[in-house]
Structure formats: structure tokens, C-alpha cells
């Protein structure tokens, strides 16, 4: 990834998130209507002209744009969707 490992910052009090997908930055709103469920809404993305990891970045963003189930395990946030895609994020 050009700009390092993908990262996400979640602000539950403001129902917002920001992050990087490894090349481009993104931000949007959070919504939760069920226990252990999250939706990342209104995802806006900055575009970098030269992004050699576009496919991996696309997979990361595709996961965020789907209906997500989450689980917190110590310092890890585990995200998964109905299509079997998953992601584990470590607390910085």
C-alpha cells in the first residue's frame, strides 16, 4: 500500500468515521440498528492519481459499504459481511 496499512478511526459519539484505504483517504457516517451491526454510510473517497493497490483498496471499501457484523476481541475489531468478506483491525 502506498500510504501504509489501511486504517480507520471511528467516533461513535459523533457517528462518524475517517481513514485510509492504503492509498486514498475516506470518511463518512456510522449507523447501527441492531446489536453487533454497523453500516458505513455516505462514504466519500479522495482520489490519488497513481494508486498501484486499487484492487485491494476496492475490496476494503466494498466491505465497509456492505452490512457489517462486528465483534470486539481485546484490542481487535473484527468486521464481516454477508458475503463472507472479513477484516480484523488492531487498536493503535
Phi, psi and omega per residue, in radians:
X1 nan 2.403 -3.078
X2 -1.112 -0.813 -3.078
X3 -1.793 0.465 3.115
X4 1.608 -3.059 -3.121
X5 -1.139 2.439 3.100
X6 -0.962 2.491 -3.113
X7 -2.373 2.677 3.043
X8 -2.463 2.376 3.072
X9 -1.977 2.133 -3.094
X10 -1.962 2.199 3.090
X11 -1.962 1.639 -3.069
X12 -1.179 -0.566 -3.139
X13 -1.104 -0.654 -3.132
X14 -1.693 -0.059 -3.080
X15 0.955 0.796 -3.121
X16 -2.275 2.798 3.015
X17 -2.534 2.677 3.040
X18 -2.457 2.829 3.081
X19 3.051 -3.037 3.031
X20 -2.232 2.517 3.130
X21 -1.757 0.326 -3.138
X22 1.784 -0.390 3.129
X23 -2.416 -0.896 -3.118
X24 -1.841 2.680 3.058
X25 -1.617 2.692 3.108
X26 -2.510 2.855 3.075
X27 -2.736 2.885 3.111
X28 3.035 -2.837 -3.087
X29 -1.992 2.647 3.102
X30 -1.843 2.570 3.066
X31 -2.516 2.374 3.099
X32 -2.359 2.108 3.132
X33 -2.008 -0.093 3.125
X34 -2.501 2.802 3.135
X35 -1.051 2.301 3.140
X36 1.056 0.422 3.085
X37 -2.039 2.476 3.132
X38 -2.409 2.584 2.942
X39 -2.285 2.286 3.051
X40 -1.689 1.903 -3.025
X41 -1.871 2.772 3.064
X42 0.898 0.794 -3.121
X43 -1.217 2.049 3.040
X44 -1.934 2.479 -2.985
X45 -2.221 2.348 2.991
X46 -1.442 2.532 -3.125
X47 -1.860 2.225 3.034
X48 -1.832 2.297 -3.053
X49 -1.038 -0.785 -3.084
X50 -1.868 1.726 -3.107
X51 -2.246 1.717 -3.070
X52 -1.328 -0.161 -3.103
X53 -1.937 0.559 -3.064
X54 -0.986 -0.695 -3.113
X55 -1.126 -0.833 3.130
X56 -1.142 -0.687 3.104
X57 -1.100 -0.699 3.107
X58 -1.086 -0.706 3.104
X59 -1.104 -0.740 3.129
X60 -1.058 -0.841 -3.118
X61 -1.229 -0.576 3.092
X62 -1.073 -0.734 3.097
X63 -1.072 -0.820 -3.109
X64 -1.101 -0.534 -3.094
X65 -1.471 -0.043 3.135
X66 -1.686 3.031 3.038
X67 -1.289 2.171 -2.976
X68 -2.024 2.430 2.924
X69 -1.798 2.499 3.137
X70 -2.300 2.768 3.083
X71 -2.524 2.382 3.084
X72 -1.798 2.193 -3.131
X73 -2.268 1.628 -3.081
X74 1.131 -2.077 -3.136
X75 -1.678 0.274 -3.103
X76 -2.013 2.421 3.019
X77 -1.912 2.037 -3.111
X78 -1.788 2.150 3.132
X79 -1.984 2.453 3.063
X80 -2.605 2.731 3.115
X81 -2.198 3.129 -3.078
X82 -1.216 -0.205 -3.132
X83 -1.666 0.065 3.116
X84 1.545 0.015 3.098
X85 -1.314 2.503 3.138
X86 -2.519 2.820 -3.119
X87 -2.686 2.403 3.063
X88 -2.067 2.156 3.139
X89 -1.969 2.373 3.104
X90 -1.716 2.453 3.081
X91 -1.170 2.317 -3.123
X92 -1.420 nan nan
